[in-house]
């Protein structure tokens, strides 16, 4: 059974940085696309960053140049380095993964980690 466990959230001042981690129990981690989503209070969950099995990345326009997603295929872990954080980026951050080779996409989710950007 796939399990994703996020960590690294917390309270940070505007302009500050946080590094989120997501440890996966996936047996074939290398085949999975890893993503970070964010859900702000009262809003829909939105994708923030994606890293594919080969290391290619994509970012939401709002975080380009400030956030960096990376993966460690030895540790089965994906990271999200967040710099220059803004108050409206407060929310629960979720790690997600899906098997890029599967016939039908199925997303696995972590429990989320709270990020609060406030002075």
NUKOL-965331 format. One record per residue: residue in one letter; x, y, z of N, C-alpha, C in turn. Coordinates in steps of 0.02 Angstrom, whole numbers, plus 50000, padded with zeros to 5 digits. Layout:
<rs>
AXYZXYZXYZ...
</rs>
This chain:
<rs>
X500424994150000500005000050000500445006250000X500285010949956500675017049950500515021650007X501025024450037500935029550089501395035350074X501125041350082501515047450073501465051350138X502045053450164502065057050227502435063550218X502065069050224502365075750217502615078250284X503115082550280503375085950339503695092450318X503845096650367504195102850353503785109050354X503135108350362502705114250366502805118050431X502495123950434502555127950494502375135150482X502545139250529502415146450525503045150050502X502975154350452503545157950426503315165050410X503765169850416503605176750401503605177850325X503245182750302503265184350231503985185650209X504155182850151504835183250126505295177750150X505045173650196505445168250222505435161950179X505755156750204505825150550166505625144550209X505395139450174505265132950205505445127550155X505615121750181505745116050139505285110350161X504855108350116504405102750129504715096250104X504565090950139504795084250118504195079650115X504235074750071503715069750064504055063050054X503995058650103504285052050099503765047150074X503955043250024503485038649992503685031450008X503175027250015503305020150027503245016149962X503205019649907503125016449842503715011949826X503575005849804504105001149789504475002849724X504135006349679504445008149616504405015749607X504675019149655504645026449658504875029649593X505375026649562505665029549502505155030349445X504605026649447504115026849393503555031849406X503585035249462503025039449482503165046849469X502655050249444502655057449441502475059949511X502855064549536502745067349603502515074549596X502035076449637501765083149632501645086049702X501685092549706501465096249765500865100449747X500355099949789499755104049782499685108549844X499285113649835499145118249890498395119449892X498125119649953497425121349962497375126850014X497215132849989497115138550034496415138250064X496325141450120495665141350153495115143750105X494595139750098494035141650056494145141149981X494705138349962494865137849891494975130549870X494975129549805495095122949778495835121149782X495965114749785496665112449784496965113849715X497565116349714497895117949651498605115149650X498825113149590499495110449584499995116149586X500535114949622501055119949631501675118149589X501865111749593502475109549558502445102149544X502775100149490502785093149468503485091249449X503675085049467504315082349443504185075349416X504405074149355504275067649324504845062849341X504775056449323505285051549341505985053349316X506035056749260506685058649234506975064949263X506595068249306506835074249339506585080749308X506215080249253505925086349224505415089449269X505375096049270504945099549317504475104449283X503915105649316503445110849295503195114449357X503035120849349502825124949405502215129149386X501805130449437501285135449428501615142149415X501315146249373501615152749356501755156949418X501335156349468501395160549527502005159049570X502305153049561502875151149603503525150649564X503505151449499504115150849459504645155649483X505255153049490505815157149512505885157349588X505375155049624505405155149697505385148249728X505035143649697504965136849722505385132049679X505645127049712506025121849676505805114949700X505585110849654505405103949671505985099449650X506125094449691506655089749675506485082949704X506815077849679506675071149704507335067449715X507315063049764507885058749779507635051549770X507825048449715507565041749699507895036249741X508405038049778508705033149825508305033249890X508125039149913507755039849976507005039649966X506775039149903506055039049888505715045149920X506005050949908505765057049939505745062649888X505245066749893505195072749851505195078849897X505485084249873505565090349913505245096249877X505065101149916504845107549888505185113049928X505665116249897505995122049927505595128149908X505365131849958504945137649947505295143849975X505435148449932505765154749951505315160649938X505455166049972505075172249963504325171049970X504145167750023503445165850032503005171950044X502385171350020501905176750025501315174650070X500985179450101500415177550145499875173550110X499755174950046499215171350012499425164349992X500025162350011500245155449998500135151150060X499805153950109499595150050167499095144750146X499175138850175498705133450159498995126750178X498635121650161498885114850172499215112450107X499815110050114500185107650057500175100050057X499985097349999499915090149992500415087449941X500675081749957501085077949910500645072849875X500775071949811500375067149773500835063449724X500635057449705501015053849655500555049549613X500775048249552500415043449509500915039949464X500735033949445501165029749404501115031949331X501645034349304501635036949236501505031549185X501635025149203501545019749156500875016149162X500455018249209499815014949219499325016649164X498905011849146498405013049095497895018349117X497705018049180497245022949208497595026449266X497575033049263497905036949315497535036149381X497925034949434497645034949502498135038849545X497875043949580498295048149621498285045949693X498875045449721498945044149793499095050749827X498845051549888498915057949924499185056849994X499575061850016499765062050085499245065550127X499375066250191498895069250236498935076850236X499465079550208499555086750204499955089550262X500255095250249500625098850301500455106250297X500315109250354500075116150355500665121050348X500585125750303501055131350295500685137750308X500945141650355500635148150371501145153550361X500985158250318501435163850304501125170050335X501425172350388501125177950425501655181350468X501565187750477502005191450521501715191850591
</rs>
